[in-house]
Amino acid sequence: MNVADAMTPRADLVVVEIPGSRNDVLEYLQEYGFSSVPVVKDVDGEEVYRGLVSRDDLIDQPDEDQLALLMREVPTTTADASIEEAAATMVAENARRVPVVDGDALVGIVTVTDVVRAIARGEVDGDRQVGELATRSVNATHVETPLPVAEREIGLAGVPYAVVLDDDASMAGILTEVDVLAVARVVEGEASTGDSIAEQDSEWSWEGIKATGARYLPTRNVELPVGATRHFMTEDLVTVNGSRTARDVAQELITNDVEQVPLVNGTELAGIVRDIDLLEGI
């Protein structure tokens, strides 16, 4: 199976164009639930692929507005590459989306979800048990953790989720980057830089000021509600045990439109199976 058989073609892609702003990207990410979108530029009447901009890029650069400075270069692939080659790139680079290019032209995008669909349909190998593929280290938070703190925990852990535990350390739900993004908003204002040095970031605030001197500068901040995580998490959890195959779990992920499911041993949390873990099996 080739990338061309699984990718989303350019005609069906949502892209952002240089010049553009972070608000353009945030709007698309919130509206479509994407983790990233490709960036293109018109050069002498021809569309040229430039890079990707992701949720993490918005979070990591909260005071940057220009799309050209928010985007980043990522590995690409070609339409005639095999799905296995594309999956290997995703795993090696921890990349959820790989642009498909023909020279400088963007011809499509192949995603982790595209590969998971291929596994679910039996088009590539999906016979390994997920007990062999699951990640045993699990990122977790508490139901009463303020959402901005839980978001920071997710960012520091470098994963797109946190399993939410109640007072008995039992699973109460899961909080994902998509849940966080759905309630995030960009606010603009002014902040004093102080008399001599820039203000330090608030402990849980995505804000940065890049200047010194006693004057006010415009700032941009991604603002989150301060309510407890339990108000924003997904409560209805899908769980799997280690004897399920990658194909079984791929079908669960696609059916329930989720990127990861907790691995359980009986009723005990034993790990997490992320969609990208299934790619290891092929």
N, C-alpha and C positions, 0 to 999 in steps of 0.2 A: 504494500500500500504506500503510495507517495503522498507528499504534503499536499499536492494539488487535489487529491481526493478528499481531504479532510478540512482544508483551510476555508476561511470566509473570504470570498473574492473582494477585490477593491470596490466593486460597484455596490456592495452591501455594507461597507465599512463606515463607521463614524470616525472622522478625523478632525483635528484642529489645524489651523493654518497660521503660519508666521506672516505678519505680526499678529499676536494675540495676547491674551492675559490669563492669569490664574482663574479668574471668574469664569471664563469660557470653558476651561477644563473642569472646574468643580461642577458646573452645570451639567456637563455630559456624564461625569462620573456618578453624580447623584441620580440623574434621570435614567441612565441605562444600567447602573450597578456594576460598571466596569472597574477593573483594578488599574487600567492604564489605557491611554489612547495614543495612536500614532500622530506624528507631527509632520506636515508637508509644507512646501513652499513653492510658489509659482516663480519659475525661472524662465524668462523669455517665452512665456505661454505654455511651458511644460511643467507638469507637477513633479517635484523632486522630493523623495523621502529624506527626512532629516533626523528622526529619532522618535523616542517615546517620552511621554510624561505620565507619571503615575501618582497614585494616592500618596505614596511615601515621599515623592518629590515635593508635593504641596506641603506636607507636614515638616519635612526637613528644612525647607526654605520658606518660612512663613512670611518673611518681609520682602520676598521677591515677587514682582508682578509680571515681568516680561516672560512670555512663553519661551523665547529663544534661550533664556538663561535657566529656565526650569527644566527643560527637556534634557535627556541624556542619550548617549549612544548605547545600543545594546546589540548583541549578536543577531545576525540575520540568517535566513536560509533561502533556498530556492524551491521552486514548485516541483522539480523533479527529484528532490532529496527524499529519502525514505522516512516514514513516520518514526521508525526506530532512531534514525539519526537526529531528527528534530527533538524527540523525547530525551535523548542523551544530552543535547544542548540545554534543554530546559532544566534538567536535573543538575548538570554541572554548573550552570550559571544562576540557578534558583530563579529562573525567568518564567513567568506565567504566560507571556505572550512573545512570540518570535515573529517579527515582520518577515514577509516573503517578498523578495525583491528580484527584479530583472534589471541588472545594471543599477541605475539611480532611481528606477521607477518602483513604486510600491504596487504589488500585484495582489496582495492579500495578507492575512494574518492567520497564523496557526497558534492555537492556545492549548493550555493544559486540558481544558474542557473538551476540546476537539479530540485529543488523544484518548481521554477517558471515555468519550462516546464510542470511539473505535474499539476500545476494550469491551465496553458494555455490549456492543453488537457482535462481538466475536471475530472482528476483522483483524485483530492482532492478539498475541498471546495474553490470556488472562487467567491461567490455571493455577498460579501460585497462591498459597494461602496467605491471607493478610497478616496473620500472626508473624510471618517472616518479614513483612514489609513495614509494619507499623512502627511509629516513633514512640519509644517508651517514656521519654521525657515529655511531660505535659505542662503547658502553661495554664495557670489557674488564678482565679481571683474570687472575692467574696461577694455575696449578693448585695451587701450594703456599701461596697466600695464606690466612692463618687466616680461618675463616668470619666471625667478628665484623668483621674488617677488610673483607672482601669485601662484607658487608652495608652497612657504612658507605659504601663506594664507590658502591654502588647508590643509597643514600639521597642522597648528595651529587650524583650525576649526575641525579637526578630521573627515573629510568627504572626499570622493574620487572625488569631483567635485567642480567647481565654475561656476555658471551662469554668463555669460559675458554680461555686460551692456554697451550701447553706451552713448553718451553725453546727450541723452534725457531720460536716465534711462530705455530704452526699451531693451528687450532681443535681443542680437545680435548673441549669440551662447552659447556653453558650453565647458568648458575645464575640462578634466578628468585626472586621474592619468595615464591612458593608453596613452593619448596624450603626457603627460610629459615624460613618460618612453620611448616613441618611439624616442625622440630626445636627450635622456640623453646618456652620455658616461663617462666611468671611465678613469681618467687621473692620471698618476703617476709623481712625481717629487720630489724636495727637498725644504724644507722650513726651515728657520732659527728659532730657538726657542728663540732667543734673549740672552741677557747677564745673566738674572737671572730667568725669569719666562717664561712660555710657551706663545706663541702668542695667542691673543684672536681671535676667529673666525671672519672672515669677515662677515658683517651684513647679507649678503644674500648667503653666501657660505657654502656648506656642507663640512666642513673640520674640523678636530680636531687633535691636537698634544698633546701627552700624556707624555711629558717629560720636564725637565728644564735644563738650562745650555747653554752656548754659543757654540752650535754645530748644525750641520744640520742633520735632520732626514728625511727618506723617508715618503711621505704623499700620500694618495689616496683620490681623490676627485671626486664626481659625478658632472660633468660639464654640464650646460644647456646653450642653446643659450640665448642671452640677448635681443632678439627682442621682440616686443610687442605681447601680448597674442593673438591679432586678427590673427596673422600669423599661430597660432598653434591650435586654437579652432576649434570645429565642428560647422559649420554655419547652416546646415539644421536641425532645431529643430523639434522633435516630441513633441507635447503637448497634455495634456488630461484635461478634466474637472471633477469635483467632482462626477458627476452622473455615470461615467463609473465604471464597476465592476472590481474587482481584476483580473478576468479571461480575460476581455477585455484588460486591461493594460499589463497583463502577455504576451498576444499574441503580443502586440505592442513591448514590450521589446525584445522578442525572434526574431521577424521579422526584427527589426532594429538593433539587436546586440548591445544593450545599457543596462546600469545598472540603469539608472534613467531617468525620464522625468519630465519636469516642469508641475506643476498643474496651470491652468489658470482659472480665472473668467472673461469671456468675453475675452478681450485682456490683462488683468492685471495679472501679476505673483502673484499667491496666495500661492504657496508652492512647494514642490518637492515630487515626488513619487519614492522612491528607491525600487529596487527589494526586498531588505530585509524587507521593509515595508509591502509588500504583504504577507510575511510569518506570520505577526501578525494576518492576517485574518484566519489562519487555526489553 
